[in-house]
Amino acid sequence: MNTTKELNYRLYVQRESGFKRTSHDSEFENYNCISSGDVEKVKKNFIALKKDYLVGKGVLSDDPIRNVRYHFIVAAALIARTCVADGMGRNVAYTLSDIYIQKADKCNSSERIIDLLGEMQLDFAERMREIKKTNVVSIHIRKCIDYIYDHLDERLTEEMLASYLHIDESYLSKLFLKEMGIHLKKFITNARVDAAKNMLIYSDYSYLEISLSLGFSSQSAFISIFRKVTGTTPGKFRTAYKGGLHIDKLGIKNDN
């Protein structure tokens, strides 16, 4: 498809109307604030952004809500990539991006999508701040975490992960605890439970389907482990979210 004629026309219209896109440096300055975990700066930047959100942005759709939603999707992808480059696990970043895009898809007003953008920016920034606090610099641990999230449906052991990384099992166990502040086995369990939470909220998969897809030995094992980690059952968790309750009202604990 030859788009040269349409491209030239649109560039002409933009010149005549005085349209100027947001500068590359300005746009990525905000993304870098997010990936560096500068939560307060991200809050301030969003307050300014919210006032004139569409200024400097192109028209991606003639429908106002769809136009904002498309810009949201672009921002989600760029934020995820920036955070991955700065230390966030690839699977974590892109899954979190997917979650927010699904949320944006259900919004029925431009204002709500823009507010959701602020929530997403803060969520990523807060997670990056925690990553910076843990000071995870070891390439072995980063690879280990990425492998875990990419293979949650498989049987994961310290021996198998050490073999994948070509390092000693005992060394991996000590290094993981030192850099992450949590035992490797417990991290794997928590990662599976976190993934299960998302599946309970954003899908209609049965408990058996969730247990099989996340490497639990059985449905009963999944329910037991979920309850031990969160303090509630998968059924109560799903029902509460479907009913619009906040996680705090469930009394769910953080077993880190």
C-alpha positions as CSV (number, residue, x, y, z in Angstrom):
1,M,0.0,0.0,0.0
2,N,1.4,3.3,-1.1
3,T,0.8,5.9,1.7
4,T,3.1,8.7,0.3
5,K,0.2,10.8,-0.9
6,E,-1.7,10.6,2.4
7,L,1.4,11.1,4.4
8,N,2.3,14.3,2.5
9,Y,-1.2,15.6,2.9
10,R,-1.3,15.0,6.6
11,L,2.1,16.6,7.1
12,Y,0.8,19.6,5.2
13,V,-2.3,19.9,7.4
14,Q,-0.1,19.7,10.5
15,R,2.2,22.4,9.3
16,E,-0.7,24.7,8.4
17,S,-2.4,24.1,11.8
18,G,0.8,24.7,13.7
19,F,0.7,21.1,15.2
20,K,3.9,20.1,17.0
21,R,4.5,16.7,18.5
22,T,5.7,16.3,22.0
23,S,9.5,16.2,21.9
24,H,11.3,12.9,22.1
25,D,13.3,14.1,25.1
26,S,10.3,15.3,27.0
27,E,8.4,12.1,26.4
28,F,11.2,9.8,27.5
29,E,12.1,11.9,30.4
30,N,8.8,10.8,32.0
31,Y,9.4,7.2,31.1
32,N,12.8,7.4,32.6
33,C,11.3,8.8,35.8
34,I,9.0,5.7,35.9
35,S,11.8,3.2,35.3
36,S,14.0,4.8,37.9
37,G,11.3,4.5,40.5
38,D,11.0,8.3,41.1
39,V,7.4,8.0,42.4
40,E,7.0,11.7,43.5
41,K,8.3,13.0,40.1
42,V,5.9,10.7,38.3
43,K,3.0,12.1,40.3
44,K,4.0,15.7,39.5
45,N,4.5,14.9,35.8
46,F,1.1,13.3,35.6
47,I,-0.7,16.3,37.1
48,A,0.8,18.4,34.4
49,L,0.1,15.8,31.7
50,K,-3.5,15.4,32.6
51,K,-4.3,19.0,32.0
52,D,-3.5,18.9,28.3
53,Y,-3.2,15.1,27.6
54,L,-3.8,15.2,23.9
55,V,-1.5,18.3,23.2
56,G,1.3,17.1,21.0
57,K,-0.2,13.8,20.2
58,G,-1.4,12.6,16.8
59,V,-4.9,11.5,16.0
60,L,-5.1,7.7,16.0
61,S,-8.8,7.5,15.7
62,D,-11.7,9.8,14.8
63,D,-13.5,8.3,17.9
64,P,-12.4,10.4,20.9
65,I,-12.5,7.5,23.4
66,R,-10.8,5.1,21.0
67,N,-8.1,7.7,20.2
68,V,-7.2,8.1,23.9
69,R,-7.3,4.3,24.4
70,Y,-4.8,3.8,21.5
71,H,-2.5,6.4,23.0
72,F,-2.8,4.5,26.3
73,I,-1.8,1.2,24.6
74,V,1.3,2.9,23.1
75,A,2.3,4.3,26.5
76,A,1.8,1.0,28.2
77,A,4.1,-0.7,25.7
78,L,6.8,1.9,26.0
79,I,6.7,2.0,29.8
80,A,7.0,-1.8,29.9
81,R,10.0,-1.8,27.6
82,T,11.7,1.0,29.5
83,C,11.2,-0.8,32.8
84,V,12.6,-4.1,31.4
85,A,15.7,-2.2,30.2
86,D,16.1,-0.9,33.7
87,G,15.8,-4.2,35.6
88,M,12.1,-5.3,35.7
89,G,11.5,-8.9,34.7
90,R,10.3,-9.1,31.1
91,N,7.4,-11.3,31.8
92,V,6.3,-9.2,34.8
93,A,6.5,-5.9,32.8
94,Y,4.6,-7.2,29.8
95,T,2.0,-9.0,31.9
96,L,1.4,-5.9,34.0
97,S,1.1,-3.9,30.7
98,D,-1.5,-6.5,29.4
99,I,-3.5,-6.1,32.6
100,Y,-3.8,-2.3,32.3
101,I,-4.6,-2.5,28.6
102,Q,-7.4,-4.9,29.4
103,K,-8.6,-2.4,32.1
104,A,-8.4,0.5,29.5
105,D,-10.4,-1.6,27.1
106,K,-13.3,-1.6,29.5
107,C,-13.3,2.1,30.2
108,N,-16.2,4.0,28.7
109,S,-14.8,7.6,28.9
110,S,-11.6,9.4,27.9
111,E,-11.3,10.8,31.4
112,R,-11.3,7.3,33.0
113,I,-8.6,6.1,30.6
114,I,-6.4,9.0,31.4
115,D,-6.9,8.4,35.1
116,L,-6.0,4.8,34.6
117,L,-2.8,5.9,32.8
118,G,-1.8,7.7,36.0
119,E,-2.5,4.6,38.0
120,M,-0.4,2.5,35.6
121,Q,2.5,4.9,35.7
122,L,2.5,4.9,39.5
123,D,2.2,1.1,39.7
124,F,5.2,0.7,37.4
125,A,7.2,3.4,39.3
126,E,6.5,1.9,42.7
127,R,7.5,-1.6,41.5
128,M,10.7,-0.1,40.0
129,R,11.4,1.7,43.3
130,E,11.2,-1.7,45.1
131,I,13.5,-3.3,42.5
132,K,16.1,-0.5,43.0
133,K,15.9,-1.0,46.8
134,T,16.7,-4.7,46.5
135,N,19.7,-3.7,44.4
136,V,19.5,-6.8,42.2
137,V,22.6,-6.5,39.9
138,S,23.5,-10.1,39.3
139,I,22.8,-11.3,35.8
140,H,22.3,-14.8,37.2
141,I,19.4,-13.7,39.4
142,R,17.8,-11.6,36.6
143,K,18.0,-14.6,34.2
144,C,16.7,-16.9,37.0
145,I,13.6,-14.7,37.6
146,D,12.9,-14.3,33.9
147,Y,13.1,-18.1,33.5
148,I,10.8,-18.7,36.5
149,Y,8.1,-16.4,35.0
150,D,8.4,-17.9,31.6
151,H,8.1,-21.5,32.9
152,L,5.5,-21.3,35.7
153,D,3.6,-24.1,34.2
154,E,6.6,-26.5,34.6
155,R,8.2,-28.2,37.6
156,L,10.8,-25.7,38.9
157,T,13.5,-26.8,41.3
158,E,16.7,-25.1,42.5
159,E,18.7,-27.9,40.9
160,M,17.1,-27.4,37.5
161,L,17.5,-23.6,37.7
162,A,21.1,-23.9,38.7
163,S,21.7,-26.2,35.8
164,Y,20.0,-23.7,33.4
165,L,22.3,-20.9,34.7
166,H,25.4,-23.2,34.7
167,I,26.2,-22.4,38.4
168,D,26.3,-24.4,41.6
169,E,22.9,-25.1,43.3
170,S,24.1,-24.0,46.7
171,Y,25.6,-20.8,45.3
172,L,22.3,-20.0,43.5
173,S,20.3,-20.5,46.7
174,K,22.5,-18.2,48.7
175,L,22.8,-15.6,46.0
176,F,19.1,-15.5,45.5
177,L,18.4,-15.0,49.2
178,K,21.1,-12.3,49.4
179,E,19.8,-10.3,46.5
180,M,16.1,-10.9,46.7
181,G,15.6,-11.2,50.5
182,I,13.5,-14.3,50.0
183,H,14.2,-18.0,49.5
184,L,14.1,-19.2,45.9
185,K,11.4,-21.8,46.6
186,K,9.2,-19.3,48.3
187,F,9.7,-16.8,45.4
188,I,8.5,-19.5,43.0
189,T,5.4,-20.2,45.1
190,N,4.6,-16.5,45.4
191,A,5.1,-16.0,41.6
192,R,2.6,-18.8,40.9
193,V,0.1,-17.3,43.4
194,D,0.4,-13.8,41.9
195,A,-0.2,-15.3,38.4
196,A,-3.2,-17.2,39.9
197,K,-4.6,-13.9,41.3
198,N,-4.6,-12.4,37.8
199,M,-6.2,-15.5,36.3
200,L,-8.9,-15.4,38.9
201,I,-9.6,-11.8,38.3
202,Y,-9.3,-11.5,34.5
203,S,-10.4,-15.0,33.3
204,D,-13.1,-17.5,33.9
205,Y,-10.7,-20.4,34.1
206,S,-11.7,-23.1,36.6
207,Y,-9.5,-23.8,39.7
208,L,-8.3,-27.0,38.0
209,E,-7.4,-25.2,34.8
210,I,-5.4,-22.6,36.8
211,S,-3.7,-25.3,38.9
212,L,-2.6,-27.2,35.8
213,S,-1.4,-24.1,33.9
214,L,0.7,-22.9,36.8
215,G,2.5,-26.1,37.7
216,F,0.6,-27.0,40.9
217,S,0.5,-30.7,41.5
218,S,-3.3,-30.7,41.9
219,Q,-6.3,-28.5,42.4
220,S,-6.3,-29.2,46.1
221,A,-2.6,-28.3,46.3
222,F,-3.3,-25.0,44.5
223,I,-6.2,-24.1,46.9
224,S,-4.1,-25.0,49.9
225,I,-1.1,-23.0,48.9
226,F,-3.2,-20.0,47.7
227,R,-4.9,-19.9,51.1
228,K,-1.5,-20.2,53.0
229,V,0.0,-17.4,51.0
230,T,-2.9,-15.0,50.8
231,G,-5.0,-15.9,53.9
232,T,-8.1,-16.5,51.8
233,T,-9.4,-19.1,49.3
234,P,-9.4,-18.7,45.5
235,G,-13.2,-18.7,45.6
236,K,-13.5,-15.9,48.1
237,F,-10.8,-14.0,46.2
238,R,-12.5,-14.2,42.9
239,T,-16.0,-13.5,44.4
240,A,-14.7,-10.4,46.2
241,Y,-13.1,-8.9,43.0
242,K,-16.2,-9.7,40.9
243,G,-18.2,-7.9,43.6
244,G,-15.9,-4.9,43.4
245,L,-14.3,-5.2,46.8
246,H,-10.8,-3.9,47.4
247,I,-8.1,-6.4,48.3
248,D,-7.7,-4.8,51.8
249,K,-11.2,-5.7,52.7
250,L,-10.4,-9.3,52.1
251,G,-7.8,-9.3,54.8
252,I,-5.3,-10.7,52.3
253,K,-1.8,-10.9,53.6
254,N,1.5,-10.4,51.9
255,D,3.6,-13.5,52.7
256,N,7.0,-12.4,51.5
